[in-house]
Every structure is written in structure tokens, then in C-alpha cells.
Amino acid sequence: MTASPDIADRLTIFAALQHFVSNVVVSVDGDAATAQNYFVSHHVPKHGDAYTYGGTFEFALVHDTEGWRITSHTIRILWEAGHALRAGHG
């Protein structure tokens, strides 16, 4: 999978990124499903201090003639360590 040009441009400020995902729970009800998991996301900017987030990802999905599709994605940040770069910095 390749990031869209908009997202790819925003990722150029990082020397490294790494995401850990655990405790994935998927619930299916016919052609609809939800999925939740915990994550820890490490960010190492090229110019700045590293920082880390932890939280949950929540997805809603639907099944159509071409397969399963994500219809919404919610990120809930439950904790942070370090100071994240804000938009326009880096």
C-alpha cells in the first residue's frame, strides 16, 4: 500500500516512524463490521526530539461487491510522551 501524495509529503519531516498494534478485536454483523485495537506510535523527526503516542484505533467497515472497505477511522490518543511537532514545524 502506498500513501497518498498529501500524506507522503507530510511524512518527509520524519527520520523514522514505527507503529505497534495489539489486541485487535473484530466484530462482524452481516455486511458491516467494527474493529478496534491498541497502538503505540513512535515518531523521530529529522529536526526535533522524538515523541510517542499511545491509544486506540477504531474502524467501521462495510462489505460490498469488491470486498471489505473502511468507512471511518477514529484515533483516540490516551497518552503522550515527549512533545509532538505541530503542523508546519519540522
Rosetta silent file (secondary structure, phi, psi, omega in degrees, C-alpha in Angstrom):
SEQUENCE: MTASPDIADRLTIFAALQHFVSNVVVSVDGDAATAQNYFVSHHVPKHGDAYTYGGTFEFALVHDTEGWRITSHTIRILWEAGHALRAGHG
SCORE:     score description
SCORE:     0.000 S_00000001
   1 L     0.000  137.566 -179.161    0.000    0.000    0.000 S_00000001
   2 L  -112.998  138.249  178.481    1.306    3.460   -0.910 S_00000001
   3 L   -69.513  147.730  176.074    0.486    6.653    0.970 S_00000001
   4 L   -63.252  155.363 -179.738   -1.394    9.358   -0.928 S_00000001
   5 H   -55.080  -37.521  179.601    0.819   12.261   -2.117 S_00000001
   6 H   -60.922  -47.479  179.825   -0.719   14.533    0.552 S_00000001
   7 H   -71.408  -41.251 -179.797    0.195   12.146    3.375 S_00000001
   8 H   -58.286  -40.116  178.151    3.551   11.210    1.828 S_00000001
   9 H   -62.057  -40.324 -178.488    4.555   14.902    1.795 S_00000001
  10 H   -70.046  -23.170 -178.281    3.713   15.249    5.490 S_00000001
  11 H   -80.778  -11.491 -176.484    5.842   12.212    6.368 S_00000001
  12 L   -66.865  -14.725  179.340    9.050   13.735    4.967 S_00000001
  13 L   -76.640  -10.056 -175.272    9.720   15.537    8.285 S_00000001
  14 E  -100.979  137.369  170.677   10.433   12.194    9.995 S_00000001
  15 E   -78.448  -31.677  179.726   13.706   10.278   10.128 S_00000001
  16 E  -158.703  148.944  172.384   11.731    7.259   11.396 S_00000001
  17 E  -138.410  142.906  174.612    8.210    6.181   12.351 S_00000001
  18 E  -149.619  132.466 -179.834    7.117    2.932   13.924 S_00000001
  19 E  -120.059  133.535  174.539    3.668    1.763   14.997 S_00000001
  20 E  -111.352  133.169 -178.328    2.890   -1.216   17.206 S_00000001
  21 E  -123.701  136.167  179.830   -0.664   -2.610   17.137 S_00000001
  22 E  -145.922  169.351  174.838   -2.095   -5.121   19.626 S_00000001
  23 E    52.816   50.664 -179.654   -5.292   -6.631   20.997 S_00000001
  24 E   -74.424  128.149  177.863   -7.188   -6.456   17.706 S_00000001
  25 E  -125.130  123.144  178.908  -10.907   -7.186   18.111 S_00000001
  26 E  -118.619  131.417  176.856  -13.152   -7.523   15.036 S_00000001
  27 E  -121.414  124.151 -177.906  -16.938   -7.873   15.239 S_00000001
  28 E  -112.258  135.498  176.488  -18.860   -8.809   12.092 S_00000001
  29 E  -135.989   89.669 -177.211  -22.603   -8.410   11.599 S_00000001
  30 L    66.499 -121.470 -179.440  -23.538   -9.375    8.041 S_00000001
  31 L   -94.942   16.273  176.912  -22.030   -6.824    5.651 S_00000001
  32 E  -126.141  151.399  178.847  -20.933   -4.473    8.449 S_00000001
  33 E  -152.878  158.698  170.233  -18.079   -4.778   10.905 S_00000001
  34 E  -126.809  153.318  176.790  -16.168   -2.860   13.546 S_00000001
  35 E  -142.426  138.432  176.543  -12.543   -3.279   14.547 S_00000001
  36 E  -134.337  150.799  173.609  -10.650   -1.869   17.499 S_00000001
  37 E  -157.908  162.786  171.193   -7.060   -2.135   18.660 S_00000001
  38 E   -91.174  154.270  175.798   -4.487   -0.504   20.897 S_00000001
  39 E  -143.640  156.193  166.894   -1.448    1.202   19.394 S_00000001
  40 E  -129.824  128.958 -174.010    1.860    2.772   20.364 S_00000001
  41 E  -125.012  114.812  179.694    3.318    5.138   17.768 S_00000001
  42 E   -97.009  133.165 -179.815    6.961    6.287   17.886 S_00000001
  43 E  -124.472  128.619  176.869    7.939    9.412   15.913 S_00000001
  44 E  -123.563   97.502  179.551   11.521   10.521   15.277 S_00000001
  45 E   -68.238  153.602  174.622   11.592   13.887   13.486 S_00000001
  46 L   -65.518  -34.727 -177.419   14.605   14.846   11.369 S_00000001
  47 L  -131.786   88.397 -179.631   14.816   18.120   13.320 S_00000001
  48 L   151.430  174.541 -178.660   13.428   17.791   16.838 S_00000001
  49 L   -83.550  148.482  177.487   13.010   15.463   19.763 S_00000001
  50 L   -67.384  151.496  175.661   11.361   12.052   19.495 S_00000001
  51 E  -146.780  161.435 -174.874    7.872   11.598   20.889 S_00000001
  52 E  -137.923  140.987  173.366    5.437    8.738   21.399 S_00000001
  53 E  -116.696  154.828  168.842    1.647    8.379   21.479 S_00000001
  54 E  -137.767  146.323 -179.985   -0.487    5.548   22.789 S_00000001
  55 E   176.011 -148.236 -179.497   -4.175    4.981   22.271 S_00000001
  56 E  -128.963  148.807  167.391   -6.789    3.167   20.229 S_00000001
  57 E  -108.105  136.726  176.315   -7.725    2.875   16.587 S_00000001
  58 E  -129.561  131.589 -177.304  -11.415    2.263   15.852 S_00000001
  59 E  -124.737  145.409  165.740  -12.715    1.316   12.413 S_00000001
  60 E  -113.405  138.872 -177.376  -16.136    0.879   10.818 S_00000001
  61 E  -133.935  154.372  172.216  -16.223   -1.344    7.728 S_00000001
  62 E  -132.830  151.404  177.641  -18.721   -2.466    5.100 S_00000001
  63 E  -104.910  128.427  175.827  -18.618   -5.370    2.675 S_00000001
  64 E  -128.910 -166.349 -175.484  -19.541   -4.723   -0.958 S_00000001
  65 L   -65.858  -17.832 -179.884  -19.040   -6.477   -4.286 S_00000001
  66 L  -102.361    1.305  179.142  -15.319   -5.607   -4.261 S_00000001
  67 E   120.127 -163.719 -179.225  -14.602   -6.718   -0.680 S_00000001
  68 E   -82.420  138.295 -179.495  -14.320   -5.033    2.706 S_00000001
  69 E  -128.795  138.527  174.440  -13.991   -1.225    2.824 S_00000001
  70 E   -80.934  125.577  179.029  -13.131    1.074    5.733 S_00000001
  71 E  -102.576  -23.072  173.614  -15.861    3.705    6.089 S_00000001
  72 E  -154.588  153.618 -178.583  -14.482    5.504    9.144 S_00000001
  73 E  -142.415  120.374  179.797  -11.320    5.539   11.229 S_00000001
  74 E  -116.756  131.812  175.607  -11.067    7.167   14.656 S_00000001
  75 E  -109.095  125.414  176.081   -7.812    7.678   16.537 S_00000001
  76 E  -115.658  113.300  178.468   -8.072    8.210   20.291 S_00000001
  77 E   -86.424  119.099 -177.574   -4.830    9.335   21.914 S_00000001
  78 E   -97.357  -24.475  178.569   -4.830    8.140   25.538 S_00000001
  79 E  -157.523  158.707  178.679   -1.304    9.221   26.495 S_00000001
  80 E  -138.880  149.238  172.386    1.739   11.068   25.154 S_00000001
  81 E  -133.681  128.712 -175.687    5.449   11.155   25.960 S_00000001
  82 L    90.097 -171.770 -176.909    7.600   13.980   24.614 S_00000001
  83 L  -122.648  113.066 -178.619    6.416   16.960   22.608 S_00000001
  84 L   -66.650  145.273  171.208    4.865   16.369   19.203 S_00000001
  85 L   -69.306  140.112  177.207    5.771   18.594   16.294 S_00000001
  86 L   -96.086  159.564 -178.529    2.822   20.754   15.304 S_00000001
  87 L   -47.940  134.249  177.921    1.691   21.357   11.726 S_00000001
  88 L    88.825   -2.766  179.077    4.166   23.470    9.798 S_00000001
  89 L  -110.474  146.494  175.928    7.155   22.574   12.017 S_00000001
  90 L   126.995    0.000    0.000    9.967   20.253   11.148 S_00000001
